[in-house]
Amino acid sequence: MKFKSLTLAILITVSAMPALAAGPKAPEITADSAVIMDAASGKFLYEKNGNKKEYPASMTKMMTCILSIEKANPYKTIKVSRNAANVESTWLSGGEWITLDNLQNQLMLVSDNGAATAIAENISGNLAAFTDMMNEKAKTLGMTGTHFVNANGMPDENHYSTAEDMARLARYAMENKTFRRIVGTRSKTVHYEYPRKNYSFMNSNELLYSYKGATGIKTGYTRAAAGCLAASAIRDNRELIVIIMHSRDGETRFKEAAQLLDYGFALENGQSQDITRNH
């Protein structure tokens, strides 16, 4: 009887091993492309069409913001040009004066397209010079599937990136304390120098309100790009970055990013075995 009991125990253990080795099951993601990156190591834990070129929409503003932090004084006062004020989806008006740090918050919390143009013009003198700077920075970050032609992510066939490249950019930018503080802010009152006025903005990233441990980063949406999202969160001292590109709508991107974060955290201490490839 003892021998039979031992044999049965061994059989039960062996039969359970494949299930244990398999680990958590990756969620079914409807977005066209997506990745999970371990922020500490830069290792990809999951990818679905991670190298497919897509429109990045306003995730582009991660590059605009980090360059503005690195290249200019945050207290520099910027005069808004007519060109910046005439960009689609902006709170700006021509002739207004606002400090760069306030403009950065407006850029990232409510994805102000004119703010991106105003920042680019004031740092580099014109938009073309700034996009050259963006593309040069992309090269240094190993973003080999990316090309920028504007500072805000408005659709253009020559303005594209990949989920893996956006994750590389997000990881780099989140290492900057100022950038991290801005994208993790739920609400902010932005002050204008002239004319004197204030706007109170709520961050468009819904995960900051709904996902425990969320730390950022940037939403994006255009008709061409559909729903995009760079999301990040910390759990048990581990930070993950998730990129969603071309989700079917604005809400699904948040739901699927949360599912991918849950999956990534369920993996043992960043261990991915091999990259989970979901095509």
VENQUI-V314219 format. One record per backbone hydrogen bond with DSSP energy under -0.5 kcal/mol. NH is the residue of the N-H (numbers start at 1). CO is the residue of the C=O. Records with the same first field share a line. If there is no record, write none. Layout:
NH=CO / CO
//
This chain:
5=1
6=2
7=3
8=4
9=5
10=6
11=7
12=8
13=9
14=10
15=11
16=12
17=13 / 14
18=14
20=16
21=17
22=18
23=19 / 20
29=27
32=245 / 246
33=245
34=48
35=243
36=46
37=241
38=43
39=37 / 239
40=239
42=38
45=36
46=36
47=276
48=34
52=49
54=161
56=54
59=56
60=57
61=58
62=59
63=60
64=60
65=61
66=62
67=63
68=64
69=65
70=66
71=67
72=68
76=73
78=98
80=78 / 96
85=81
86=82
87=84
95=80
96=93
97=194
98=78
100=76
101=74
103=99
104=100
105=101
106=102
107=103
108=104
109=105
110=106
112=106
113=89 / 111
116=112
117=113
118=114
119=115
120=116
121=117
122=118
123=119
124=120
125=121
130=126
131=127
132=128
133=129
134=130
135=131
136=132
137=133
138=134
139=135
140=136
141=137
142=139
143=138
144=142
146=143
147=160
159=156
160=147 / 158
161=54
164=50
166=162
167=163
168=164
169=165
170=166
171=167
172=168
173=169
174=170
175=171 / 172
176=173
177=175
180=176
181=177
182=178
183=179
184=180
185=182
188=201
190=188 / 199
192=197
193=97
194=97
197=192
199=190
201=188 / 199
203=186
204=109
206=204
208=205
209=206
210=206
211=207
212=210
214=211
215=232
216=232
218=230
220=228
222=226
226=222
227=247
228=220
229=244
230=218
231=229 / 242
232=216
233=240
234=213
235=238
238=235
240=233
241=37
242=231
243=35
244=229
245=33
246=225
247=227
253=249
254=251
255=251
256=252
257=253
258=254
259=255
260=256
261=257
262=258
263=259
264=260
265=261
266=262
267=263 / 264
269=267
270=267
271=268
276=45
277=275
278=47 / 276
279=277
//
